[in-house]
Amino acid sequence: MRSCDNCPGGESCAGVRLAPVLVRVFDLYAAGSNDKFEILFALGEAEEALLETYTVQVQHACWTRAGLSAIAELLLRREPEAGGADWPAAVEETLATARDAFARFPWRLAGLVEQAAELHATVAERSGGGFPGAMTKRAFAGACKAVVYGAAD
């Protein structure tokens, strides 16, 4: 996934460091917490420290990488429950919830479409094998477009 031009790379990358915070935000949102202050108060001290550290002078590319990395992690987490035919539904549900949960963060939602192939490759590479067979790159890109633009190709 793309990084900003100033990225130190590795674990020091703001996108890498912020991804676990966005996973936690997703979990809180999916559990019914949709008020931004409720979510902020539910975050732990370590997560708050990461937000304070990485929200100053962090570019949209960093936030987009964090969002896409979080989505990849969330999809991989759903792999045990999303057997073969259930992958398309699991992908669309995860993408739609992430779109809504991350709406208050400065990530570029269009990056979900622009980097769909890279995101698919990341999930497929880390998957136990069920994802690439059940969700082709084309179908995945279509799901990303449907969530971002509201209609499939």
SEMARLO-875930 format. One line per 2 residues: for each residue x, y, z of N, C-alpha, C. Coordinates in nm, 4 decimals, padded with zeros to 6 digits. Last residue first. Layout:
residues N
X,Y,Z,X,Y,Z,X,Y,Z; ... .
end
This chain:
residues 153
-02.0083,-00.2343,-01.0721,-01.9911,-00.2107,-01.2137,-02.0942,-00.2802,-01.2941; -02.2364,-00.1142,-00.8073,-02.1364,-00.2059,-00.8644,-02.1212,-00.1778,-01.0126 .
-02.2689,00.1871,-00.6245,-02.3206,00.0949,-00.7257,-02.2066,00.0089,-00.7793; -02.1497,00.3580,-00.4398,-02.2895,00.3225,-00.4242,-02.3478,00.2305,-00.5284 .
-01.8841,00.4224,-00.4244,-01.9673,00.4996,-00.5163,-02.1148,00.4630,-00.5121; -01.7837,00.2544,-00.2161,-01.7411,00.3948,-00.2294,-01.8404,00.4767,-00.3110 .
-01.9117,00.0087,-00.2493,-01.9131,00.0734,-00.1181,-01.8783,00.2221,-00.1294; -01.8604,-00.0448,-00.5179,-01.9978,-00.0396,-00.4694,-02.0071,00.0326,-00.3358 .
-01.5814,-00.0546,-00.5220,-01.6524,00.0508,-00.5954,-01.7949,00.0652,-00.5457; -01.5429,-00.2870,-00.3678,-01.4871,-00.1593,-00.3229,-01.5594,-00.0428,-00.3911 .
-01.6663,-00.4750,-00.5330,-01.7201,-00.4517,-00.3989,-01.6704,-00.3177,-00.3439; -01.4932,-00.4603,-00.7533,-01.6346,-00.4246,-00.7684,-01.7000,-00.3955,-00.6346 .
-01.2610,-00.5596,-00.6375,-01.2624,-00.4207,-00.6847,-01.4064,-00.3723,-00.7036; -01.3532,-00.8218,-00.5972,-01.3143,-00.7394,-00.4831,-01.3169,-00.5914,-00.5216 .
-01.3869,-00.9093,-00.8568,-01.5041,-00.9035,-00.7682,-01.4755,-00.8149,-00.6474; -01.1158,-00.8942,-00.9405,-01.2200,-00.8156,-01.0080,-01.3439,-00.8006,-00.9193 .
-00.9920,-01.0783,-00.7737,-00.9495,-00.9382,-00.7694,-01.0559,-00.8483,-00.8318; -01.2368,-01.3009,-00.6277,-01.1378,-01.2641,-00.7278,-01.1027,-01.1161,-00.7137 .
-01.3029,-01.4829,-00.3720,-01.3156,-01.3402,-00.4026,-01.2049,-01.3003,-00.4991; -01.2468,-01.7489,-00.3420,-01.3863,-01.7070,-00.3294,-01.4081,-01.5622,-00.3731 .
-00.9713,-01.7687,-00.3705,-01.0578,-01.8525,-00.4517,-01.2019,-01.8050,-00.4531; -00.8698,-01.5873,-00.1780,-00.8442,-01.5659,-00.3211,-00.9344,-01.6496,-00.4125 .
-00.9827,-01.6989,00.0762,-01.0173,-01.5679,00.0203,-00.9910,-01.5573,-00.1296; -00.8717,-01.9445,00.1527,-01.0120,-01.9349,00.1116,-01.0459,-01.8063,00.0403 .
-00.6067,-01.9224,00.2421,-00.6343,-01.9821,00.1121,-00.7767,-01.9670,00.0646; -00.5538,-01.7777,00.4638,-00.5312,-01.9215,00.4724,-00.5647,-01.9934,00.3434 .
-00.3975,-01.4663,00.3698,-00.5124,-01.5536,00.3910,-00.4701,-01.6996,00.4004; -00.1928,-01.3085,00.2908,-00.1973,-01.3442,00.4326,-00.3101,-01.4415,00.4659 .
-00.2481,-01.2778,00.0190,-00.1165,-01.3255,00.0628,-00.1194,-01.3754,00.2068; -00.5044,-01.1657,00.0209,-00.4825,-01.2976,-00.0392,-00.3516,-01.3597,00.0081 .
-00.4533,-00.9164,00.1386,-00.5415,-01.0117,00.2061,-00.5169,-01.1528,00.1527; -00.2800,-00.8091,-00.0586,-00.2392,-00.8175,00.0821,-00.3226,-00.9212,00.1563 .
-00.4398,-00.8161,-00.2889,-00.3156,-00.8939,-00.2837,-00.2678,-00.9119,-00.1395; -00.6412,-00.6343,-00.2147,-00.6756,-00.7736,-00.2437,-00.5515,-00.8611,-00.2313 .
-00.4835,-00.4040,-00.2001,-00.5513,-00.4531,-00.0802,-00.5896,-00.5994,-00.0981; -00.4078,-00.3790,-00.4665,-00.3052,-00.3983,-00.3639,-00.3666,-00.4540,-00.2355 .
-00.6605,-00.3388,-00.5835,-00.5777,-00.4534,-00.6254,-00.4698,-00.4836,-00.5208; -00.7471,-00.1002,-00.4594,-00.8201,-00.2258,-00.4393,-00.7357,-00.3475,-00.4748 .
-00.6625,00.1586,-00.4686,-00.5675,00.0588,-00.4205,-00.6336,-00.0774,-00.3957; -00.8836,00.3014,-00.5611,-00.7543,00.3177,-00.6275,-00.6553,00.2068,-00.5902 .
-01.0791,00.2322,-00.3708,-01.0938,00.1894,-00.5105,-00.9580,00.1919,-00.5806; -00.9694,00.3408,-00.1428,-01.0206,00.2039,-00.1374,-01.0384,00.1484,-00.2781 .
-00.9255,00.6010,-00.2033,-00.8100,00.5116,-00.1996,-00.8504,00.3659,-00.1931; -01.1623,00.7270,-00.1537,-01.1358,00.6875,-00.2928,-01.0141,00.5956,-00.3017 .
-01.1289,00.7976,00.1106,-01.2147,00.6833,00.0805,-01.1924,00.6351,-00.0629; -00.8542,00.8953,00.2661,-00.9201,00.9158,00.1373,-00.9980,00.7902,00.1027 .
-00.8786,00.9961,00.6101,-00.8332,00.9038,00.5064,-00.9092,00.9340,00.3787; -00.9173,01.1512,00.8532,-00.8822,01.2120,00.7240,-00.8237,01.1157,00.6196 .
-01.2152,01.0331,01.0185,-01.0695,01.0380,01.0077,-01.0328,01.0867,00.8680; -01.4820,00.9924,01.0157,-01.4347,01.1130,01.0844,-01.2821,01.1257,01.0828 .
-01.5190,00.7452,00.8903,-01.5630,00.8682,00.8232,-01.5075,00.9949,00.8878; -01.4727,00.4935,00.9829,-01.3553,00.5784,00.9611,-01.3912,00.7147,00.9028 .
-01.7279,00.3799,00.9914,-01.6511,00.3935,01.1161,-01.5352,00.4910,01.1007; -01.8035,00.3762,00.7200,-01.8789,00.4557,00.8165,-01.7987,00.4816,00.9442 .
-01.6070,00.2072,00.6102,-01.6349,00.3385,00.5505,-01.7029,00.4291,00.6523; -01.6435,-00.0207,00.7707,-01.5189,00.0567,00.7795,-01.5384,00.1970,00.7229 .
-01.8938,-00.1041,00.6780,-01.8790,-00.0648,00.8183,-01.7530,00.0180,00.8372; -01.8274,-00.1612,00.4112,-01.9298,-00.0605,00.4422,-01.9182,-00.0121,00.5865 .
-01.6328,-00.3658,00.4437,-01.5996,-00.2401,00.3754,-01.6990,-00.1292,00.4101; -01.7858,-00.5649,00.5733,-01.6670,-00.5086,00.6378,-01.6309,-00.3744,00.5758 .
-01.9826,-00.6178,00.3773,-02.0206,-00.5725,00.5114,-01.9029,-00.5048,00.5820; -01.8233,-00.7051,00.1619,-01.9081,-00.5860,00.1489,-01.9484,-00.5301,00.2846 .
-01.7014,-00.9345,00.2805,-01.6222,-00.8227,00.2284,-01.7066,-00.6960,00.2210; -01.9207,-01.0965,00.3399,-01.8320,-01.0527,00.4481,-01.7489,-00.9327,00.4046 .
-02.0206,-01.1427,00.0819,-02.1032,-01.0722,00.1805,-02.0171,-01.0179,00.2943; -01.8008,-01.2847,-00.0336,-01.8495,-01.1575,-00.0894,-01.9337,-01.0769,00.0098 .
-01.7746,-01.5148,00.1496,-01.6744,-01.4095,00.1390,-01.7281,-01.2805,00.0781; -01.9567,-01.7227,00.1452,-01.9864,-01.6092,00.2322,-01.8867,-01.4945,00.2201 .
-01.8595,-01.9289,-00.0092,-01.9665,-01.8472,-00.0652,-01.9969,-01.7235,00.0190; -01.6058,-02.0026,00.1799,-01.6299,-01.9876,00.0366,-01.7344,-01.8892,-00.0092 .
-01.6662,-01.8678,00.5079,-01.6289,-01.9768,00.4190,-01.6715,-01.9442,00.2774; -01.6091,-01.6734,00.7348,-01.6501,-01.6473,00.5964,-01.6000,-01.7576,00.5047 .
-01.4993,-01.7377,00.9778,-01.6456,-01.7410,00.9663,-01.6934,-01.7274,00.8221; -01.2211,-01.7135,00.9322,-01.2782,-01.8396,00.9825,-01.4301,-01.8508,00.9658 .
-01.1987,-01.4386,00.8308,-01.1776,-01.5566,00.7471,-01.2362,-01.6853,00.8041; -01.2054,-01.2124,00.9790,-01.3348,-01.2738,00.9455,-01.3204,-01.4035,00.8678 .
-00.9456,-01.1321,00.9907,-01.0095,-01.1740,01.1153,-01.1400,-01.2474,01.0889; -00.9109,-01.0409,00.7352,-00.8422,-01.1635,00.7766,-00.9021,-01.2192,00.9056 .
-01.0597,-00.8048,00.7511,-01.1016,-00.9125,00.6606,-01.0369,-01.0449,00.6993; -00.9048,-00.6624,00.9354,-01.0437,-00.6963,00.9673,-01.0957,-00.8085,00.8778 .
-00.6670,-00.6276,00.7933,-00.6669,-00.7020,00.9199,-00.8075,-00.7486,00.9558; -00.7634,-00.4686,00.5817,-00.7005,-00.5986,00.5548,-00.7025,-00.6849,00.6804 .
-00.8474,-00.2447,00.7269,-00.9460,-00.3250,00.6536,-00.8891,-00.4626,00.6229; -00.5996,-00.1505,00.8167,-00.6996,-00.1941,00.9143,-00.8045,-00.2825,00.8461 .
-00.4879,-00.0821,00.5726,-00.4233,-00.1857,00.6547,-00.5206,-00.2404,00.7588; -00.6623,00.1225,00.4993,-00.6557,00.0020,00.4179,-00.5894,-00.1125,00.4937 .
-00.6093,00.3107,00.7063,-00.7442,00.2592,00.6827,-00.7425,00.1292,00.6049; -00.3342,00.3550,00.6702,-00.3841,00.3023,00.7976,-00.5228,00.2408,00.7787 .
-00.3364,00.4648,00.4137,-00.2658,00.3387,00.4374,-00.3140,00.2753,00.5675; -00.4790,00.6956,00.4751,-00.5358,00.5988,00.3813,-00.4684,00.4639,00.3984 .
-00.3008,00.8222,00.6456,-00.4312,00.7825,00.6970,-00.4967,00.6791,00.6056; -00.0946,00.8638,00.4582,-00.0695,00.7860,00.5810,-00.2011,00.7343,00.6388 .
-00.2149,01.0270,00.2706,-00.1632,00.8963,00.2279,-00.1396,00.8064,00.3487; -00.2633,01.2611,00.4100,-00.3773,01.1750,00.3765,-00.3307,01.0360,00.3352 .
00.0046,01.2997,00.6573,-00.0613,01.3218,00.5293,-00.1784,01.2257,00.5080; 00.0484,01.4575,00.9615,00.0402,01.3290,00.8934,-00.0439,01.3500,00.7689 .
00.0691,01.6750,01.1349,00.1449,01.6754,01.0100,00.1505,01.5384,00.9418; -00.0509,01.4889,01.3938,00.0098,01.6172,01.3608,00.0961,01.5985,01.2365 .
-00.1249,01.2376,01.4571,-00.2245,01.3202,01.3892,-00.1703,01.4574,01.3527; 00.0521,01.0787,01.6028,00.0461,01.0640,01.4578,-00.0630,01.1450,01.3889 .
00.0278,01.1457,01.8749,00.1572,01.1472,01.8077,00.1438,01.1548,01.6573; -00.2433,01.1120,01.9301,-00.1790,01.2410,01.9555,-00.0476,01.2531,01.8799 .
-00.2754,00.8417,01.8612,-00.3497,00.9453,01.7903,-00.2851,01.0822,01.8084; -00.1048,00.7248,02.0529,-00.0762,00.7093,01.9094,-00.1483,00.8162,01.8286 .
-00.2431,00.7953,02.2849,-00.1069,00.8458,02.2636,-00.0679,00.8344,02.1163; -00.4753,00.6484,02.2503,-00.4835,00.7939,02.2524,-00.3466,00.8557,02.2266 .
-00.3672,00.3933,02.2746,-00.4293,00.4336,02.1483,-00.4416,00.5858,02.1394; -00.2825,00.3993,02.5399,-00.1843,00.3754,02.4340,-00.2389,00.4203,02.2988 .
-00.5262,00.4327,02.6769,-00.4228,00.5364,02.6827,-00.3206,00.5212,02.5706; -00.8052,00.3216,02.4685,-00.7103,00.3118,02.5789,-00.6056,00.4224,02.5716 .
-01.1282,00.4505,02.3860,-00.9920,00.4121,02.3483,-00.9023,00.4088,02.4714; -01.3596,00.5575,02.4811,-01.3431,00.4126,02.4941,-01.2031,00.3650,02.4554 .
-01.3477,00.8222,02.4111,-01.3374,00.7896,02.5533,-01.3166,00.6406,02.5759; -01.3859,00.7958,02.1322,-01.2595,00.8486,02.1854,-01.2409,00.8134,02.3322 .
-01.6516,00.6991,02.1289,-01.5421,00.6170,02.0765,-01.4087,00.6653,02.1322; -01.7839,00.9184,02.2362,-01.7972,00.7880,02.3012,-01.6830,00.6956,02.2576 .
-01.7243,01.1047,02.0416,-01.6709,01.1223,02.1759,-01.6787,00.9926,02.2558; -01.8608,01.0074,01.8155,-01.7150,01.0192,01.8130,-01.6558,01.0358,01.9521 .
-02.0987,00.7541,01.8318,-02.0698,00.8909,01.8700,-01.9180,00.9054,01.8818; -02.1406,00.4886,01.7971,-02.1187,00.5688,01.6775,-02.1015,00.7174,01.7063 .
-02.1246,00.1829,01.9117,-02.0756,00.3150,01.9533,-02.0508,00.3975,01.8281; -02.1867,-00.0706,01.8162,-02.2947,00.0237,01.8420,-02.2516,00.1610,01.8894 .
-01.9932,-00.2384,01.7350,-02.0631,-00.2766,01.8577,-02.1718,-00.1761,01.8964; -01.8828,-00.1020,01.5253,-01.9628,-00.2215,01.4948,-02.0426,-00.2685,01.6159 .
-01.7371,00.0873,01.6742,-01.8469,00.1294,01.5867,-01.9395,00.0118,01.5577; -01.5476,-00.0771,01.7965,-01.6393,00.0027,01.8786,-01.7613,00.0447,01.7969 .
-01.4181,-00.1802,01.5685,-01.4825,-00.2695,01.6655,-01.5843,-00.1947,01.7511; -01.3189,00.0584,01.4522,-01.4125,-00.0273,01.3796,-01.4900,-00.1156,01.4773 .
-01.1384,00.1328,01.6522,-01.2513,00.2213,01.6197,-01.3596,00.1417,01.5462; -00.9592,-00.0813,01.6268,-01.0331,-00.0632,01.7529,-01.1551,00.0265,01.7313 .
-00.8628,-00.0256,01.3729,-00.9283,-00.1554,01.3983,-01.0133,-00.1443,01.5243; -00.7446,00.2207,01.4226,-00.8633,00.2157,01.3374,-00.9358,00.0821,01.3496 .
-00.5325,00.1334,01.5780,-00.6294,00.2264,01.6369,-00.7582,00.2228,01.5545; -00.3868,-00.0204,01.3962,-00.4537,-00.0861,01.5096,-00.5567,00.0038,01.5796 .
-00.3037,00.1949,01.2122,-00.3960,00.0881,01.1719,-00.4617,00.0175,01.2913; -00.1040,00.3654,01.3000,-00.2436,00.4047,01.3211,-00.3432,00.2942,01.2888 .
00.1362,00.2439,01.2247,00.1103,00.2680,01.3667,-00.0364,00.3000,01.3951; 00.1186,00.2455,00.9463,00.1310,00.1178,01.0176,00.0919,00.1356,01.1642 .
00.1102,00.5199,00.8974,00.0021,00.4329,00.8512,00.0012,00.2988,00.9217; 00.3564,00.6052,00.9971,00.2334,00.6474,01.0645,00.1158,00.5600,01.0235 .
00.6284,00.3890,01.0323,00.5318,00.4491,00.9410,00.4033,00.4835,01.0160; 00.7880,00.2395,01.1928,00.7800,00.3828,01.2214,00.6798,00.4552,01.1338 .
00.8017,-00.0176,01.0953,00.7133,00.0066,01.2101,00.6991,00.1545,01.2446; 00.8683,00.0760,00.7564,00.8661,-00.0196,00.8668,00.7670,00.0162,00.9749 .
00.9161,00.4308,00.6792,00.8976,00.2885,00.6509,00.8961,00.2032,00.7755; 00.9215,00.6973,00.6945,01.0444,00.6293,00.7341,01.0359,00.4789,00.7075 .
00.7770,00.9039,00.4460,00.7643,00.7854,00.5306,00.8999,00.7235,00.5645; 00.7404,01.1190,00.2851,00.8279,01.1368,00.4019,00.8374,01.0131,00.4892 .
00.5515,01.0577,00.0969,00.6894,01.0773,00.0517,00.7884,01.0889,00.1671; 00.3356,00.7954,00.2250,00.3663,00.9338,00.1902,00.5130,00.9438,00.1483 .
00.2568,00.4837,00.0627,00.2972,00.5636,00.1777,00.3205,00.7069,00.1311; 00.0354,00.2269,-00.0562,00.1140,00.3488,-00.0741,00.1418,00.4184,00.0584 .
00.0842,-00.1175,00.0000,00.0000,00.0000,00.0000,00.0885,00.1235,00.0000 .
end
